Each structure stands twice: as structure tokens, then as C-alpha cells.
């Protein structure tokens, strides 16, 4: 899909389409980096303020639930008022949340900072993701969908790694981490001033803020098919992000303080690499392989717990990262494949609603189980539920693939043109070559 920005602003007053694409991708990366930055700091917060595992999961989940509220109310706002106003407002709120983190003096302040951060991230995520889709180049089909898939996981990896390094080498890391992010978000806000708008404003902005989900029927069917796998991988990510440091300490009490943060870094870094290397794979096959990987990943995590092995923990995290990357990019390509241009922002918001519900609610449950029965019991129950969900996803996706093989004519050959269709998932039907059908699982 070609960008409409050229018709909305003069090229002399705005940065080029390529730089604009990079800027919006960097905003997504920075937003998710900020979301994972507190993970290596949780152990410090716990020691400093005597916080329980349940307290930490509440802090973590406050972000995810606030993000959901923002997605439900502002998910389609940028389709009406434009991407740039929504992004600039969201980044201003994000800067305020980082300042609140830096001055936090207890649990209530952490929760407040996380709520502000969730609201800002929810509003900005769908707007920045939709802007990337607006900026799709016919010369590089599939680039926008790839960026939407890889930016969140790479951002989380960058955030947890950067915070881990600052914890070890920077003075006052509980302040320094957030001040670095304040400077980054301020620079991105300034850069947005020089970008051109990618959609034409249209009426209905206030009405669009009524809580709702905007999901076309074809996208709803695709999300239902991939739903169990999406829930499994995001639930696993939520566990590692919120309870990962405590889990690593339980497995190896004498291990390094950074182990908890590095476990989550392993998951997100492998996920980002997986998104890139499976980008040309059929979307449904990618989701199936990723769902298959989640089951042994959960088993390895439990093996690490009972054998006290950090090696098994990191191996399980790497396998979980492969599952996360393969499922998320396969599902996202499938869901966006048949969505008209004007509905992509709302569709992205709906996808993230499911994702963050899956990340937050199970994490709260794990925190409650930990408080009542201990982290060992909580981990066992969590891994079992994730494995069951992954099994459901494997069964559903396998049945769909078998059905396609039965109905496909024997003479059908998946040649280069059809394979190319698999990567053109962010454009409209007009972007495809004549005669090449657009299917929801390509």
C-alpha cells in the first residue's frame, strides 16, 4: 500500500518516507523497550520496599490492563484524527510516566507509573503500527507487517538488556534507566514534528473512543483460529517478564542478579530473530511450528525448576522465544492479510487486546498462586496451562492445513507468484498482481 503522505504535506516540510518509516518503527521499539526496562529492577524494588511476588505481578499487570483500556478507547482514533497527533500526545504521557518511575518511592508510585505507561503505549502502539502500514512500499511488500511483528519483541529485548547493563554499571540505575528513556522519547516527539501525516482526517473521532473492538469478519476468523497459540505465547512472555527474576532466583539462589533479566532477554531476542528468519514461511505453517515449540519450552522450564539448572531455564526460554516469534508473526500476517486499509488500525488494536489480556491476567493469577502456595506450585500450574493451550493451537492449525490439502486441486503448484503473496499481507487487494488470490492464511 502506498503512503498517502505526499498528498498531505509538502516534501520540503517533512522528512522522507523511508526516514518516516524508520522513525515510526523506532517508536514501537522504544515503547516496548520501556515496558520491559523495569524487569531487571524488580529484585531491587522487592528488596528496597519488601514487595511480594503478588505485588510485582500487580505492578506488571497494571501496565497491561491500562494498555488494554487505551487500545479499546483509542485503538481507532488515529484513523480519524491522524497518526501524528495521537503519537505526539501518547509520547508526552510516556515521558511523564518515565519521570514518575524515576522518582518512585514505593508500590503505589510504581503502579501509577505503570498505569500512565500502559495508557501511553496502548494509544501509541496502534497508531505507530498503522502508520507503518500506511508507509508500505510497493517495492518492498511485506516490510510493514514484518516491522509490526519484529519491533515489539526486539524492543523488549533492547529494554531488558539496556536496563541490565545500567543496573551493573550506571549510578542510581532506578533513576538512570528512566532518564535515558525520557531523552529518547523527547527526541522522537521532536522528530514527529517534521513528518507528514499518512491519513486524511475524517469525522467520528470522539465517537470512535467509545470502548469497542474493530475486527472485520475475515480477521476475526483468523484470530479465532490462531487465538490459542497467541494466548499461550503471550502468557508465557508475561510469566518471564513479571516473575522471571524470582523464578531464576528460586532455581539458582546463588546465581547472578542479572539472571532473571537475561532470561527474558533470551526469550525476546530469539523471538526477534525468529520473526525475521520465518518471514517468508507460510503464515499458518509458522504459527503451527511456533505452537509446537511452546510445549517442550514449558517442559524445559519445569525441568529447570526441579533440577535447579539455569542451563535448562535458558534453553527453555530460547525455545519459548522461537515459539513467540513464529506464532506472533504468523498470526499477525494472517489477521492483517485481508483487512482494508481503513480498518488496519482497529484490527491491530484488537490483536493487541487479546495479546495483553493473555499477558496480564495469567500473570496476576500466577502472583496470587505464588502468594498462597509458593512460586514452585504457581510455575507448575502455569506451565501446564500454557502447554494445554499450545496443544489446542497445534490441533486447530493442523486440522486447517489438512483441510486445505484435501480441498486443493492436485495440479495446484505453489509457484513464485503464490509464494510472493505470502509476504504481501499489509496491502489491500489492489496491491496484488491480477490473478493472484488473497487468502487469509498466506
Protein Blocks (a to p, Z undefined) as FASTA:
>chain_A
ZZfklmmocfklpccfklmmmmmmmmmmmmmmmmmmmmmmmmmmmmmnopafklmmmmmm
mmmmmmmmmmmmmmmmmmmnojklmmmmmmmmmmmmmmmmmmggbfklmmmmmmmmmmmm
mmmmmmmmmmmmmmpcfklghklmmmmmmmmmmmmmmmmmmmmmmmmmmghkllmmmmmm
mmmmmmmmmmmmmpccfbdcdehklmmmpgcddddfklmmmmmmmmmmmmmmmmmmmmmm
mmmmmmmmmmmmmbcfklmmmmmmmmmmmmmmmmmmmmmgcfklmmmmmmmmmmmmmmmm
mmmmmnopaklmmmmmmmmmmmmmmmmmmmmmmmmmmgcfklmmmmmmmmmmmmmmmmmm
mmmmmmmmmmmnojklmmmmmmmmmmmmmmmmmmmmmmmmmmmmmmpcfklccdfklmmm
mmmmmbcfklpcehiacdfkZZ
